[in-house]
Amino acid sequence: IAFKSATAILQKESGCKVTAVASRSADKANNFVKDIFGDGADAASIKVFGGDSGYDDLIQSDAVDALYIPLPTTLHKQWVLKALR
């Protein structure tokens, strides 16, 4: 789902861009960026947050204006409330 949503965001008509990615694993986040952008300059500009504090770090980042939260439904409320603070 996250891959499909990210590729939709990247459509020129959307006026949006991916600026950061978070995962419980930095390797997973880096692989996701590589899958979306390849090895180009766009990939190098994406901030990657991983590890135990990855999601919290993403929420606190100045690189992010809006969030897409592709977590399991049971985690949506927790992370939406954190993002709103």
C-alpha positions in Angstrom: 0.0 0.0 0.0 2.8 2.5 0.9 4.5 1.9 -2.5 1.3 2.4 -4.4 0.5 5.6 -2.5 4.0 7.0 -2.8 4.0 6.5 -6.6 0.7 8.3 -6.8 2.1 11.2 -4.8 4.9 11.5 -7.3 2.6 12.1 -10.2 3.3 15.6 -11.5 -0.3 16.7 -11.3 -0.3 16.1 -7.5 2.0 19.0 -6.7 3.4 16.9 -3.9 6.7 15.3 -3.2 8.1 12.7 -0.9 10.6 14.4 1.5 11.1 11.7 4.2 10.4 8.1 4.9 10.4 6.3 8.3 10.4 2.6 9.2 11.3 0.5 12.3 14.3 -0.5 10.2 16.6 2.1 8.5 17.4 -0.7 5.9 13.7 -1.1 5.1 13.3 2.7 4.7 16.4 2.9 2.5 15.2 0.0 0.4 11.7 1.7 0.0 13.4 4.9 -1.2 15.5 3.0 -3.6 12.4 1.1 -4.9 10.6 4.4 -5.5 13.4 6.6 -6.8 16.3 4.3 -7.8 19.8 5.6 -7.2 19.2 9.1 -8.6 19.6 12.5 -7.1 15.9 12.5 -5.9 16.7 9.5 -3.7 19.6 11.2 -2.1 17.4 14.1 -1.1 15.0 11.9 0.9 15.5 12.0 4.6 15.4 8.4 6.1 14.4 7.8 9.7 14.8 4.3 11.1 15.1 2.4 14.3 13.1 2.6 17.5 12.7 6.4 17.2 12.2 6.5 13.5 8.5 7.5 13.5 8.9 10.0 16.3 11.9 11.6 14.5 9.9 11.8 11.3 7.0 13.6 13.1 9.5 16.1 14.6 11.3 16.7 11.3 11.1 20.1 9.6 11.2 18.3 6.2 7.6 17.2 6.6 4.4 19.2 6.0 2.0 16.3 5.8 2.0 12.6 6.7 0.8 9.4 5.1 0.6 6.7 7.8 0.6 3.3 6.2 0.8 1.4 9.5 -1.6 -1.3 10.6 -5.1 0.1 11.4 -4.6 -0.6 15.1 -1.7 1.9 15.2 -3.4 4.8 13.3 -4.9 6.5 16.3 -1.7 6.4 18.3 0.4 8.0 15.5 -2.2 10.4 14.3 -2.5 11.8 17.8 1.3 12.0 18.1 1.5 13.9 14.8 -1.1 16.4 15.8 0.8 17.4 18.9 
